[in-house]
Amino acid sequence: MAATITIASGTTWQEVAAYKQKERDESIDSIPSPLPTLAAEAPLNTLPVAKDVLTADEIKITESLVEDLVPQLAKGKLTATAVTKAFLRRAALAQKLTNCITELLPTRALERAAYLDSYLKTNGKPVGPLHGIPISVKEHIGMEGLDLNGGYINWVGTTAPQDAYILQILWNAGAVFYARTTEPQSLMHLETSSNMFGVTTNPFNTTLTPGGSSGGEGALVGFRGSCLGIGTDIGGSIRSPAANCGVYGMKPTSGRLPMGGMIACGKGQEGIVPTVGPLSTSLEGCKLFIKTLIDAKPWYKEPLLMPFPWKEEDFFKGKKLKVAVIWDDGVVKPHPPITRALKQVVEKLKTNGNVEVVDWKPYKHDFAWEIISNLYFADGGAEQAKTIDGAGEPWRPLSDHILKNKNVEAHSIQSLYKAITRRDKYRAEYANVWNGTATSVGSNGEPEGMVDVILCPVGPGAAPKLDTAKWWGYTSQWNLLDYPGLVVPIDQVDVAKDHSQEKYEPRNDFDKENWGFWEKYGAEGYKDAPISLQLVGRRYQDEKVIQAFEIIQKEVGLPFVGYV
């Protein structure tokens, strides 16, 4: 329902924040079988707490993968009601340990689950491919009649007139929406902190960030309070949380999945087009999510979407998978755990006859950051500033970092034209670099034998310390190029394996600050943090990227560790 205590009603930002937190806490308390009181001090790695609080059946359900739950729900071996109750309780626990929820929806979720159980019993078949699957939703994706504020206190009291189109499709496929998750002030952090709900932390190490801006989703899915959630991405906002929290996440190429019904500043800008996508405890969960949406032919209602179906072809039939590796983007050197994990994967791939591995020399990734950070806020950040300042709320450190960086410009029409031209020229140059990996030329002059995918870090370290995630280049690079990116879990920071006293001379201020954190905290400071990598493909080759990772996963045996 609509908020009643808002800036428009004459209250202070602190009163609005307190109201929203009280509303959230009441939703947590209203779940079936409320949680017991937890110990005053939780462990840094919160995952083991679940087994102390939840029942054995709840643990089994919530640690099941999407592809395991789907057939059990479809055949009635599990009820949607039992699954929903289990995830509601684990999500409530995730909130108490990581602060990742804006509200739970127990009443509407359990009513939906009861309907699905009744439908299956009456009709002998599921509603659709997601029958009974609980899906968590990033708050700025509209849900009919519920508050829609995008992390801005000034927007509390805004409500969605109807469900976002993506939710309508998933609902028709049988999904249950039960949790809404946190995002940062401005929606433009690679962390998740706001004045409304505070700081969301990483379930594997609460001194670290879960990433952002879909960090509530990252923390919730990482804690197994969700098996499938929805995030959005304009610079890394799906991939950063997926990586930091040890789950799968995909940023599709723009124009593949529906974006209607979301709230954000800068809507309508086309310099850097945002995307929506899944975070899941499994690759199959991501695939099912994307395929379900594309199978609904959403381009008929959202004509900006590309009108082509999910591609079923075998992209590697009769040929080797060719993988290029980025070890370092040439701007900010990754911390030792990232390099260790990347080396492990590459060494295993090189011993395999089905995969060819080559190195990739990054092409002007520093210049790419100049381009994209100049295009993010075409009005110089005026709309975001007005929205923050209109409530009198303080600027969060990372809002300040991104909105006031040296590349931000209040564009004129002419300067925006030039910025778009510069973007397109860089995209063409990067495509030419990729074409240059060809080993032959086809009958029409097209390059053949090129690199299929790029394997690279997701960031310059494992999950960063709070308020320190400032270098976006490992993810924003692919937003600028509009390439699909899939994040996959690999390993965890290990104090014994990752103890390193490596001496390094930084190349720039970003590099100096990032390496300084490693020198200050070392492996002990990032203990248990998941280590993930990113697989990138060319524009609209989303299915090929997924298929490439399926080959890599089979050949290498990933991830190297179990997270729960």
C-alpha positions in Angstrom: 0.0 0.0 0.0 1.0 3.6 -0.4 3.2 5.1 2.3 1.5 7.7 4.5 4.5 9.3 6.1 6.3 11.1 3.2 8.4 14.2 2.5 5.3 15.6 0.7 3.3 15.2 4.0 5.8 17.5 5.7 7.9 15.0 7.7 11.7 14.8 7.9 13.8 12.3 6.0 14.6 10.6 9.3 10.9 10.1 10.0 10.3 8.7 6.6 13.2 6.3 7.0 12.0 5.2 10.4 8.5 4.6 9.0 9.8 2.5 6.1 12.0 0.4 8.5 9.1 -0.1 10.8 6.9 -1.2 7.9 9.6 -3.6 6.8 10.0 -5.0 10.3 6.3 -5.6 10.6 6.3 -7.5 7.4 9.1 -9.7 8.7 7.2 -10.3 11.9 4.1 -11.4 10.0 5.6 -14.5 8.4 4.2 -17.9 9.5 6.2 -19.2 12.5 8.2 -16.0 13.2 11.9 -16.4 13.9 13.4 -16.8 17.3 15.5 -14.0 18.8 19.0 -14.3 17.4 22.3 -13.9 19.3 23.3 -10.3 19.7 26.5 -10.8 17.7 26.3 -12.8 14.5 29.3 -14.4 13.0 31.1 -12.7 10.1 30.1 -15.6 7.8 26.3 -15.8 8.4 25.6 -18.9 6.3 25.9 -21.4 9.2 23.2 -19.5 11.2 20.5 -20.9 8.9 21.0 -24.5 10.1 20.7 -23.3 13.7 17.4 -21.5 13.1 15.5 -23.3 10.3 14.0 -26.7 10.2 15.6 -29.5 8.2 12.8 -29.4 5.6 13.3 -25.6 5.3 17.0 -26.1 4.7 16.4 -28.8 2.1 13.9 -26.7 0.2 15.8 -23.4 0.3 19.1 -25.0 -0.7 17.5 -26.8 -3.6 18.3 -25.4 -7.1 15.6 -24.0 -9.4 15.9 -27.0 -11.7 15.3 -29.3 -8.8 12.3 -27.5 -7.4 10.5 -27.1 -10.8 9.7 -30.8 -11.4 8.8 -31.4 -7.8 6.4 -28.5 -7.8 5.0 -29.5 -11.2 4.3 -33.1 -10.0 2.9 -32.1 -6.6 5.8 -33.7 -4.7 6.3 -30.3 -3.1 3.5 -27.8 -2.6 3.9 -24.1 -3.5 2.7 -23.3 0.0 5.5 -25.3 1.7 8.2 -23.8 -0.6 6.9 -20.3 -0.2 6.8 -20.6 3.6 10.4 -21.9 3.6 11.7 -19.1 1.5 9.8 -16.5 3.6 11.5 -17.7 6.7 14.9 -17.9 5.2 14.5 -14.4 3.7 13.5 -13.1 7.1 16.6 -14.6 8.5 18.7 -13.1 5.7 17.3 -9.7 6.6 18.2 -10.0 10.2 21.8 -10.9 9.3 22.5 -8.8 6.2 19.8 -6.1 6.0 18.7 -7.0 2.4 14.9 -6.7 2.5 12.7 -3.7 2.0 9.5 -5.7 2.7 8.3 -9.3 2.7 4.9 -10.1 1.2 3.7 -13.1 3.2 -0.1 -12.5 2.8 -0.1 -12.1 -1.0 2.6 -14.7 -1.5 0.8 -17.4 0.5 -2.5 -16.6 -1.2 -0.8 -17.0 -4.6 0.8 -20.3 -3.4 -2.5 -21.7 -2.3 -4.1 -20.8 -5.7 -1.2 -22.6 -7.5 -1.7 -25.7 -5.3 -5.4 -25.7 -6.0 -4.9 -25.2 -9.7 -2.5 -28.2 -9.9 -4.8 -30.4 -7.9 -7.8 -29.4 -10.0 -6.2 -29.4 -13.5 -3.4 -32.0 -13.1 -0.9 -29.7 -14.6 1.2 -26.7 -13.6 0.3 -23.1 -14.5 3.5 -22.7 -16.4 7.3 -23.3 -16.4 7.8 -21.4 -13.1 4.9 -23.0 -11.2 5.4 -22.3 -7.5 8.9 -20.9 -7.8 9.4 -18.0 -5.4 11.1 -15.0 -7.1 12.5 -12.0 -5.2 12.3 -8.6 -6.7 14.5 -5.5 -6.6 12.4 -2.7 -5.1 12.5 -0.3 -8.0 10.7 -2.8 -10.2 7.0 -1.9 -9.8 4.5 -4.0 -8.0 0.9 -3.0 -8.1 -0.2 -0.9 -5.2 3.1 -1.0 -3.4 5.6 1.8 -2.6 8.0 2.4 -5.4 10.9 4.7 -4.4 14.1 3.5 -6.1 16.2 4.2 -2.9 15.2 7.8 -2.8 13.5 9.1 0.4 11.9 11.8 -1.7 10.0 9.2 -3.8 8.4 7.4 -0.8 4.7 7.5 -1.3 4.9 6.8 -5.1 3.0 3.6 -5.9 3.0 1.4 -9.0 -0.3 1.5 -10.9 0.3 -2.1 -12.1 3.0 -4.8 -12.0 6.0 -4.2 -14.2 5.6 -6.0 -17.5 8.4 -8.5 -16.6 6.5 -9.4 -13.4 3.3 -9.9 -15.4 5.0 -12.5 -17.7 6.6 -14.3 -14.7 3.3 -14.3 -12.9 1.6 -16.0 -15.9 4.4 -18.5 -15.8 3.5 -19.5 -12.3 5.9 -17.4 -10.1 5.3 -16.4 -6.5 6.6 -12.9 -5.5 7.4 -12.9 -1.9 10.3 -10.5 -1.2 11.4 -7.0 -2.3 15.1 -6.2 -1.9 17.3 -3.2 -1.1 19.1 -0.9 -3.5 21.4 2.1 -2.9 20.6 5.8 -3.0 20.7 6.9 -6.7 20.7 3.2 -7.9 24.2 4.0 -9.0 26.6 2.3 -6.6 28.4 -1.0 -6.9 27.3 -1.3 -3.2 24.0 -1.1 -1.5 23.5 1.6 1.1 20.8 4.2 1.5 19.5 6.5 4.2 16.2 4.7 4.1 17.3 1.2 5.1 21.0 1.6 5.9 23.8 -0.7 4.7 23.3 -4.1 3.2 26.2 -6.5 4.0 27.7 -9.6 2.5 26.4 -12.9 3.9 29.8 -14.5 3.6 31.6 -11.7 5.5 29.6 -8.8 6.9 32.6 -6.4 6.8 32.2 -6.6 3.0 29.6 -5.3 0.6 27.3 -7.6 -1.3 27.7 -5.3 -4.3 25.2 -3.1 -6.0 22.9 -1.8 -7.1 21.1 -5.1 -6.9 22.9 -5.8 -3.7 19.8 -6.8 -1.7 19.2 -9.5 -4.3 22.9 -10.6 -4.2 22.8 -10.9 -0.4 19.4 -12.7 -0.4 20.3 -15.2 -3.1 23.8 -15.7 -1.6 22.2 -16.5 1.7 19.8 -18.9 0.0 16.8 -16.8 1.0 16.0 -16.8 -2.7 16.8 -19.2 -5.5 15.9 -16.8 -8.2 15.8 -13.0 -8.1 15.5 -10.0 -10.5 18.1 -7.3 -10.8 18.9 -4.5 -13.2 22.3 -3.5 -14.7 23.7 -0.3 -16.2 27.3 -0.6 -15.0 27.5 -3.9 -13.2 24.5 -3.9 -10.9 23.6 -7.6 -11.6 27.1 -8.9 -12.0 28.7 -7.2 -9.0 26.3 -8.6 -6.5 26.3 -12.0 -8.1 30.1 -12.1 -8.0 30.4 -10.8 -4.5 27.8 -13.3 -3.2 28.9 -16.4 -5.0 25.8 -16.8 -7.3 25.1 -16.8 -11.0 24.0 -13.6 -12.6 23.5 -12.4 -16.2 23.3 -9.0 -17.8 21.7 -9.7 -21.2 22.3 -7.6 -24.3 19.9 -4.5 -24.1 16.6 -5.0 -25.8 16.1 -8.6 -25.0 14.1 -8.5 -21.8 11.3 -6.1 -20.8 12.0 -3.0 -18.8 8.6 -1.4 -18.5 7.2 -0.4 -15.1 10.5 0.5 -13.3 11.4 3.7 -11.5 14.7 5.5 -11.8 16.2 8.9 -12.6 17.2 9.5 -16.2 14.5 7.4 -17.7 14.5 7.9 -21.5 18.2 8.4 -21.8 19.7 6.3 -24.6 23.4 6.9 -24.1 23.8 3.8 -22.0 20.7 1.5 -22.1 20.0 -0.4 -18.9 19.1 -4.1 -18.8 17.2 -6.4 -16.5 18.2 -10.0 -15.7 18.4 -12.8 -13.2 20.5 -13.7 -10.1 20.2 -17.4 -9.2 21.8 -20.2 -7.2 22.2 -22.0 -10.5 23.0 -21.4 -14.2 19.8 -23.4 -15.1 17.8 -20.9 -13.0 19.2 -18.0 -15.1 18.4 -19.9 -18.3 14.9 -20.7 -17.3 14.2 -17.1 -16.3 15.5 -15.6 -19.6 13.9 -18.3 -21.8 10.5 -17.9 -20.1 10.5 -14.2 -20.7 11.6 -14.4 -24.4 9.2 -17.3 -25.1 6.4 -14.8 -24.1 7.4 -12.7 -27.2 7.5 -9.5 -25.1 8.4 -7.4 -28.2 4.7 -7.2 -29.1 4.0 -5.0 -26.0 7.5 -3.4 -25.7 8.4 -2.6 -29.3 11.9 -1.5 -28.4 12.7 -5.1 -27.7 14.4 -7.3 -30.3 11.9 -9.6 -32.0 13.8 -12.8 -32.0 13.3 -16.0 -30.0 15.6 -17.9 -27.7 18.3 -19.5 -29.9 18.4 -23.3 -29.5 21.3 -24.0 -32.0 24.5 -25.7 -31.0 27.0 -23.0 -31.4 30.0 -25.3 -31.0 29.0 -28.3 -33.0 32.1 -29.7 -34.7 34.4 -26.9 -33.4 36.5 -25.9 -30.4 35.4 -23.3 -28.0 37.9 -20.4 -28.3 38.3 -18.4 -25.0 40.3 -15.2 -24.6 41.5 -14.2 -21.2 41.7 -10.8 -19.6 44.1 -10.9 -16.7 44.2 -7.2 -16.0 42.2 -4.4 -17.7 45.3 -2.2 -17.8 43.8 0.3 -15.4 43.3 -1.4 -12.0 45.2 -4.6 -11.1 43.1 -7.4 -9.5 43.9 -8.6 -6.0 45.8 -11.9 -5.8 42.7 -14.2 -5.0 41.1 -13.1 -8.4 44.3 -13.9 -10.3 44.7 -17.2 -8.5 41.2 -18.3 -9.4 41.6 -17.2 -13.0 44.9 -19.1 -13.3 43.3 -22.3 -11.9 40.5 -22.1 -14.5 42.9 -21.3 -17.4 45.4 -24.0 -16.5 42.6 -26.6 -16.5 41.2 -25.3 -19.8 44.6 -25.5 -21.5 44.9 -29.2 -20.8 41.6 -29.8 -22.6 41.4 -30.6 -26.2 37.9 -29.1 -26.7 38.9 -25.6 -25.7 41.5 -23.2 -27.1 42.8 -20.4 -24.8 44.4 -17.2 -25.9 45.2 -13.9 -24.1 43.3 -10.8 -24.8 44.9 -7.4 -24.7 42.4 -4.8 -23.3 41.8 -2.0 -25.8 41.7 1.4 -24.1 39.6 0.4 -21.1 40.6 3.6 -19.4 39.2 5.6 -22.3 36.0 3.4 -22.1 35.5 4.6 -18.5 35.8 8.2 -19.6 33.1 7.6 -22.3 30.6 5.8 -20.2 30.9 8.0 -17.1 30.4 11.0 -19.3 27.2 9.5 -20.7 25.5 8.2 -17.5 24.1 11.6 -16.5 23.5 13.7 -19.5 22.0 16.5 -17.4 25.1 16.6 -15.2 23.3 14.6 -12.5 20.8 17.4 -11.9 17.8 15.0 -11.6 19.5 12.8 -9.1 20.8 15.8 -7.1 17.3 17.4 -7.0 15.8 14.1 -5.9 18.3 13.6 -3.1 18.4 17.2 -2.0 14.6 17.5 -2.2 14.3 15.3 0.9 17.1 16.9 2.7 18.8 13.5 3.0 22.6 13.3 3.2 24.6 12.2 0.1 26.0 8.7 0.6 29.8 8.5 -0.2 29.3 6.5 -3.3 26.6 8.7 -4.7 29.1 11.5 -4.3 31.7 9.4 -6.0 29.8 8.6 -9.2 27.6 11.7 -9.6 30.4 14.1 -9.1 33.2 12.3 -10.9 35.4 14.4 -13.2 33.8 13.1 -16.4 30.2 14.1 -15.6 29.0 16.8 -17.9 25.7 18.7 -18.3 25.4 18.1 -22.0 24.1 20.4 -24.6 22.3 18.8 -27.5 25.5 19.2 -29.6 27.9 17.9 -26.9 25.6 14.8 -26.4 25.7 14.1 -30.1 29.5 14.2 -29.9 29.5 11.9 -26.9 27.3 9.4 -28.6 29.5 9.6 -31.7 32.5 8.9 -29.5 30.8 5.9 -28.0 29.9 4.5 -31.4 33.4 5.0 -32.7 34.9 3.1 -29.7 32.3 0.3 -30.2 33.4 -0.1 -33.8 37.1 -0.1 -32.8 36.5 -2.8 -30.2 34.6 -4.9 -32.7 37.5 -4.5 -35.1 39.9 -5.8 -32.3 37.6 -8.8 -31.9 37.4 -9.4 -35.6 41.2 -9.3 -35.6 41.2 -12.6 -33.7 39.9 -14.4 -36.9 42.0 -17.1 -38.4 40.3 -17.1 -41.8 37.8 -15.2 -44.0 34.5 -16.6 -45.2 33.1 -16.5 -48.7 31.5 -13.1 -48.2 34.6 -11.6 -46.6 33.3 -12.2 -43.0 35.9 -13.1 -40.3 35.9 -16.7 -39.2 37.7 -18.6 -36.4 37.4 -15.6 -34.0 37.4 -15.7 -30.2 34.0 -16.9 -29.0 34.0 -15.4 -25.5 36.2 -13.4 -23.1 36.9 -14.7 -19.6 37.7 -12.0 -17.2 37.5 -10.7 -13.6 34.2 -9.1 -12.4 36.0 -6.5 -10.3 39.5 -5.7 -9.1 39.1 -7.9 -6.0 36.6 -10.1 -4.2 33.8 -8.4 -2.4 35.1 -4.9 -1.4 35.1 -3.4 2.0 32.1 -1.1 2.6 32.1 2.2 0.8 35.2 1.3 -1.3 33.8 -0.1 -4.5 34.9 2.7 -6.9 36.3 1.1 -10.0 33.5 0.0 -12.2 35.6 -0.8 -15.3 35.5 -4.6 -15.2 31.7 -4.5 -15.6 30.9 -1.1 -17.1 33.2 -1.9 -20.0 30.6 -4.3 -21.3 27.7 -2.0 -20.7 29.4 0.5 -22.9 29.8 -2.1 -25.6 26.4 -3.6 -24.9 27.9 -7.1 -24.7 26.1 -9.8 -22.6 28.0 -10.8 -19.5 27.5 -13.9 -17.3 28.9 -14.1 -13.8 29.8 -17.5 -12.4 31.1 -18.6 -8.9 34.6 -20.1 -8.9 36.1 -20.3 -5.4 36.5 -18.4 -2.1 39.2 -16.3 -0.5 41.4 -18.6 1.5 43.8 -17.1 4.0 46.4 -19.9 3.5 46.2 -19.9 -0.3 45.9 -16.2 -0.8 48.5 -14.9 1.6 50.6 -12.6 -0.5 53.1 -9.9 0.1 53.4 -9.0 -3.6 55.0 -5.6 -4.2 53.3 -3.6 -6.8 53.7 0.0 -8.2 50.3 1.4 -9.0 49.5 3.0 -12.3 47.0 5.6 -11.3 44.8 6.8 -8.3 42.1 4.1 -8.8 44.9 1.4 -8.9 46.7 2.9 -5.9 43.6 2.9 -3.7 42.5 -0.6 -4.7 45.9 -2.1 -4.1 46.2 -0.2 -0.9 43.1 -2.1 0.4 44.9 -5.4 -0.3 48.0 -4.2 1.5 46.0 -3.0 4.5 43.6 -5.9 4.9 45.2 -8.9 3.1 43.5 -12.2 2.7 42.3 -12.2 6.3 40.2 -9.1 5.6 38.4 -10.7 2.8 38.1 -14.2 4.3 35.4 -16.4 2.9 34.4 -13.9 0.2 33.3 -15.7 -3.0 35.6 -15.4 -6.0 33.7 -15.2 -9.3 34.6 -14.6 -12.9 32.8 -13.2 -15.9 32.2 -14.6 -19.4 31.5 -12.0 -22.1 30.2 -12.4 -25.6 29.4 -10.2 -28.6 26.2 -8.3 -28.9 23.1 -10.5 -29.0 25.1 -13.7 -28.5 23.6 -14.2 -25.0 22.7 -17.9 -25.6 26.2 -18.5 -27.0 27.7 -17.1 -23.8 25.6 -19.5 -21.6 26.4 -22.4 -23.8 30.2 -21.6 -23.7 30.1 -21.6 -19.9 28.3 -24.9 -19.9 31.3 -26.3 -21.7 33.7 -24.7 -19.4 31.8 -25.8 -16.3 31.8 -29.4 -17.5 35.5 -29.4 -18.5 36.8 -27.6 -15.4 34.4 -28.8 -12.7 33.1 -25.4 -11.3 32.7 -24.1 -8.8 35.8 -25.4 -6.9 34.0 -25.1 -3.5 30.6 -25.5 -2.1 29.1 -22.3 -0.6 26.5 -23.9 1.7 
